Structures are given as structure tokens and as C-alpha cells.
Amino acid sequence: MEPVPQEDAEKLFSRALAAFSAGEYQAALAQLERALKLEDNPLLHSYLGLCIAKERGQVKKGRELCLASLELEPENPVHYLNLARVHQVARDKPQALEALRKGMSVGGSEEIKALLATLGTRKPPPLRFLSRDHFLNKWLGIALSRVGLR
């Protein structure tokens, strides 16, 4: 009987990224868990947190893993991107935008720019001299949107 070759964490991580890109979060989760047994790496924890949030719905645990990765590597924009995606799973758009903006401030990436564009920005209020929360701005914005002028 021939011995089974030992897989290294780098190969497992590349397989996990390929599965993640294909939307196969359960397969990516399994690969990341196997890679973590071989090597303790903040990048692995960050992606594991995202996969746990997406696949198992454990947003709190996913957020904790991403924040722990950020504490170890605060200059890595990938951690901010993954944290923003976890916030997106939790339907917390303001926190997701904050994480993306912090990610842009430490270096940014094309993926962060694309996600920022996807989440979008708010349109300016119809009456700019009034605050956004003013009742005239709210109702005028709703009316203009329904008519199709906004």
C-alpha cells in the first residue's frame, strides 16, 4: 500500500478560493477547515469567517473571525472585504460600507471598489438646503421616485 501524499495548506487554500468563487461555500468551508488544521493563518480565518456566515448563517462567529484577522493584519484589505461581506449577510449595510471604506484607506482593491459600487450611494436630497431627514425631503423624494423623475 502506497502512502497518501500530505496536502499542504496552500493547495487547500487555493482550492477553497476556487470553490468560493464558484459559489460553493460548503466545499470552500471544508477546504478551509482542513487547511487550518495544517497552518494557522489570519487569511484562512478571515475566509473561514465569511464561509461560516454564508453557509451556516452564524454571522456573529463569522464577524468574530474576521475581526480577529484584522487585529493580526490590520493592513490587509482582504480582511476588510470579507468583514463587509459578513455584514452584508447580516443585512447591515452601514457597517458593510464602513468596513469597505476602511479597506480602501489601507490600500483597497478592485473587489472592494466593485462591492462599493454595488452597494451604491444615496442620491442627494431633492431640497439640498434642508436636511436629509426633513419631512419635505422625504415626501418629495418618494413622490419624485414614484413618478419616475428621480
C-alpha positions in Angstrom: 0.0 0.0 0.0 1.3 3.4 -1.0 1.3 6.3 1.5 -1.1 9.1 0.7 0.7 12.4 -0.1 0.2 15.1 2.5 -1.7 18.1 1.2 -0.2 21.4 2.1 -2.3 24.3 3.3 -1.5 26.5 0.3 -3.1 24.0 -2.1 -6.1 23.6 0.1 -6.5 27.4 0.3 -6.3 27.8 -3.5 -9.0 25.0 -3.8 -11.1 26.8 -1.2 -10.8 30.1 -3.1 -11.8 28.4 -6.4 -14.9 26.8 -4.7 -15.7 30.2 -3.0 -15.5 32.0 -6.4 -17.9 29.4 -7.9 -20.4 29.9 -5.1 -19.8 26.5 -3.5 -19.5 27.8 0.1 -19.8 24.4 1.7 -16.9 22.9 -0.3 -14.8 26.1 0.4 -15.7 25.7 4.1 -14.5 22.1 4.2 -11.2 23.0 2.4 -10.6 25.9 4.8 -11.1 23.8 7.9 -8.7 21.2 6.6 -6.1 23.9 5.8 -6.4 25.4 9.2 -5.5 22.1 10.8 -2.2 22.3 8.9 -1.4 26.0 9.2 -2.8 28.8 11.4 -3.1 31.9 9.1 -5.1 35.1 9.6 -6.2 34.9 5.9 -7.6 31.5 6.4 -9.5 32.7 9.4 -10.9 35.6 7.5 -12.3 33.5 4.7 -13.5 30.8 7.2 -15.5 33.5 8.9 -17.1 34.6 5.7 -17.9 31.0 4.7 -19.4 30.3 8.1 -21.6 33.3 7.9 -22.8 32.5 4.3 -23.2 28.7 4.7 -24.2 28.2 8.3 -25.7 31.6 9.0 -23.5 32.1 12.0 -22.9 35.8 11.4 -21.6 36.5 14.9 -19.0 33.8 14.8 -18.0 34.9 11.2 -17.7 38.5 12.3 -15.5 37.5 15.3 -13.2 35.5 13.0 -12.9 38.4 10.6 -12.2 40.9 13.4 -9.5 38.6 14.9 -7.8 38.5 11.5 -8.0 42.3 11.3 -6.3 42.6 14.7 -3.4 40.4 13.4 -3.1 42.0 10.0 -4.8 45.5 10.0 -3.1 46.5 6.7 -4.6 43.7 4.6 -7.6 45.0 2.7 -8.9 41.4 2.0 -9.9 41.2 5.7 -12.0 44.3 5.4 -13.6 43.0 2.2 -14.5 39.7 4.0 -15.8 41.6 7.0 -18.0 43.7 4.8 -19.4 40.6 3.1 -20.2 39.2 6.5 -22.0 42.4 7.4 -23.9 42.1 4.0 -25.0 38.6 5.0 -26.3 40.1 8.3 -28.1 42.8 6.2 -26.1 45.5 8.0 -25.4 47.9 5.1 -23.9 50.8 7.2 -21.4 48.5 8.8 -20.5 46.9 5.5 -19.9 50.4 3.9 -17.7 51.3 6.9 -15.6 48.2 6.6 -15.2 48.8 2.8 -14.1 52.4 3.3 -11.6 51.3 5.9 -10.3 48.7 3.4 -9.9 51.4 0.8 -7.9 53.5 3.2 -5.4 50.8 3.8 -4.8 50.0 0.2 -8.0 48.9 -1.4 -8.6 46.5 -4.2 -10.7 46.1 -7.3 -13.1 43.8 -5.4 -13.6 46.5 -2.7 -14.4 49.1 -5.4 -16.8 46.7 -7.1 -18.6 46.0 -3.9 -18.8 49.7 -3.0 -20.3 50.4 -6.4 -22.8 47.5 -5.9 -23.9 48.7 -2.5 -24.2 52.2 -4.0 -24.5 55.6 -2.5 -27.6 57.6 -1.7 -29.0 60.2 -4.0 -28.8 63.8 -2.9 -31.9 65.1 -1.2 -34.3 67.0 -3.6 -34.1 70.2 -1.5 -30.4 70.4 -0.6 -30.8 73.4 1.6 -32.9 71.2 4.0 -31.5 68.3 6.0 -31.9 64.8 4.5 -34.3 63.9 7.4 -36.6 66.9 6.8 -40.2 65.7 6.1 -40.3 67.7 2.8 -37.2 65.9 1.5 -38.6 62.6 2.5 -42.0 63.0 0.9 -40.7 64.9 -2.2 -38.1 62.2 -2.8 -40.8 59.4 -2.5 -43.2 61.3 -4.9 -40.5 62.0 -7.5 -39.3 58.4 -7.4 -42.9 57.1 -8.0 -43.4 59.5 -10.9 -40.0 58.4 -12.3 -38.3 61.8 -12.2 -35.7 60.6 -9.7 
